[in-house]
Amino acid sequence: MNRLQVAGLSVALAGMALASPAVAAGKYDGSKPMLCAISAMSECTADGKCERSVPQAGNNLPTFVRVDVKGKLLTDNDGGGRKSEIKGVTVLDGQLMLQGGENGKAWSMVIASEGGAFGASVVENDGLFAIFGNCTLP
């Protein structure tokens, strides 16, 4: 597939994601707010070097994140007041997929609708964080 086809497909998929509500088959379908705990993280630089990291060890990422799909908002749970608008929501293969971005960073999060396990990334032009954990319904 050439770059133009990939770009067109990406725009079409993004449009469908924004137009359709999240409807997953499982408990973690986005219908209720979730609290997600980060259990593992790696930080990678643009030259491909990655190392394991932990939340709050100089990386400015919270230990817990509140996910409110209906309210279209991610917020920290450590009182820092950080938040990010959820700009894209879709369900694919039994997983809730969320996307957003701000301050020169893009993020995405995939939550298993049955068990609540998640994988996420925060990406900027000179590096990224790969983040893993579990969500619960408070």
C-alpha positions in Angstrom: 0.0 0.0 0.0 1.4 3.4 -0.8 1.6 6.3 1.6 -1.5 8.1 0.0 -3.6 4.9 0.5 -2.4 4.5 4.1 -3.2 8.2 4.8 -6.7 7.9 3.3 -7.4 4.7 5.3 -6.2 6.3 8.5 -8.5 9.4 8.0 -11.5 7.1 7.2 -10.9 5.0 10.3 -10.5 8.0 12.5 -13.7 9.4 11.2 -15.6 6.2 11.9 -14.1 6.0 15.4 -15.3 9.5 16.2 -18.8 8.9 14.7 -19.6 5.6 16.5 -20.1 5.2 20.2 -18.1 2.7 22.1 -20.0 -0.6 22.5 -17.8 -3.5 23.7 -19.2 -6.8 24.8 -17.5 -6.9 28.2 -17.5 -5.2 31.6 -14.9 -2.6 30.6 -16.8 -1.2 27.7 -16.5 2.5 28.5 -20.1 2.8 29.8 -18.7 3.5 33.4 -15.7 5.4 34.5 -12.6 3.3 35.2 -9.6 3.6 37.4 -6.4 2.2 35.8 -3.2 1.4 37.6 0.1 1.5 35.8 2.2 -1.7 36.7 5.0 -1.6 34.1 6.5 1.0 31.8 9.4 1.4 29.4 10.9 4.7 28.2 12.4 4.8 24.7 14.5 7.5 23.0 14.5 8.3 19.3 17.7 6.3 18.8 15.9 3.1 19.8 17.3 2.7 23.3 14.7 1.6 25.8 14.8 1.0 29.5 12.3 0.0 32.1 10.9 2.8 34.2 8.3 3.3 37.0 5.6 5.9 37.4 6.8 9.1 39.1 10.5 8.3 38.8 11.2 11.6 37.0 8.9 10.8 34.0 5.9 12.9 35.1 3.4 10.1 34.5 0.8 9.3 37.2 0.5 6.0 39.0 -3.3 5.9 38.5 -5.4 7.3 35.7 -9.2 7.8 35.7 -10.8 7.0 32.3 -14.2 8.5 31.6 -15.2 7.6 28.1 -18.7 9.2 28.3 -17.1 12.4 29.6 -14.3 12.0 27.0 -11.6 12.6 29.6 -8.5 11.0 31.1 -7.4 12.5 34.5 -4.6 11.8 36.9 -5.5 10.4 40.3 -2.7 12.0 42.2 -4.1 15.5 42.7 -1.9 17.1 40.0 -4.9 18.3 38.0 -3.5 16.8 34.8 -6.1 15.8 32.2 -6.4 15.0 28.5 -9.4 14.9 26.2 -10.3 11.6 24.7 -10.6 12.5 21.0 -11.2 9.1 19.5 -13.1 6.0 20.7 -13.6 2.7 18.9 -14.1 -0.9 19.7 -12.2 -3.6 17.7 -11.9 -7.3 18.4 -13.3 -7.0 21.9 -11.0 -4.2 22.9 -11.8 -0.6 23.8 -9.4 1.8 21.9 -8.9 5.4 23.0 -6.8 8.1 21.5 -5.8 11.7 22.2 -3.0 14.2 22.2 -1.8 17.6 23.4 1.4 19.5 24.3 3.3 17.9 21.4 2.4 14.4 22.5 0.0 11.8 21.1 -1.4 9.0 23.3 -3.3 5.8 22.7 -4.8 3.2 25.1 -6.2 -0.3 24.4 -8.3 -1.8 27.2 -9.5 -5.5 27.1 -13.2 -5.2 27.6 -13.4 -8.5 29.5 -10.5 -8.3 32.0 -9.5 -4.7 32.0 -5.8 -5.2 31.2 -4.5 -2.3 29.2 -1.5 -1.2 27.1 -0.9 2.4 26.3 1.7 4.7 24.7 2.6 8.3 24.9 4.6 9.4 21.9 6.5 12.6 21.0 9.0 13.3 18.3 12.0 12.3 20.3 10.8 9.3 22.3 7.9 7.4 23.8 6.6 5.6 26.9 5.1 2.1 26.6 2.8 1.6 29.5 0.9 -1.5 30.8 -1.5 -2.1 33.7 -5.0 -3.0 34.7 -8.3 -1.1 35.0 -11.0 -1.6 37.6 -14.5 -0.2 38.1 -14.5 1.8 41.3 
